Amino acid sequence: MNDLDIFLGFSSDERYQIETLLTKNRFLKGEMVIGEGDTDRDLYILTRGSVSVKIILALSQGEKRLFTFSAGIVIGEMALLDGKPCSANV
C-alpha cells in the first residue's frame, strides 16, 4: 500500500487507519470485478495486475475496451460518489 500514488502524502498512521477498513480480494484473469449496470457501491484499489474497462455496444451486442489500467488505480468510485449504476464492465 505504501507504494501506491493514491496514498502519497498520508502519514503512516493515516495509512494504517485506512488499511484496517480494506478487504483483500483476488480475481482470476478474465473474471468480472464490476458489471455495467451493477448497483454495488464498492471501491477497489488495484494493487497488482491490470484491469480493462469495457462498455457494451447496444447495436452489435459486443463490447468495446475503453481503457486498460495497471496497479495503483481506483475503480468503482463513480458509482460510489454519484449513486448511479456502474457505467462499465471492469
Secondary structure, DSSP 8 states (H G I E B T S, - for coil): -TT-GGGTT--HHHHHHHHTT-------TT--SS-TT------EE--SSEEEEEEE-TTTS-EEEEEEEETT-EESHHHHHH-S---SB-
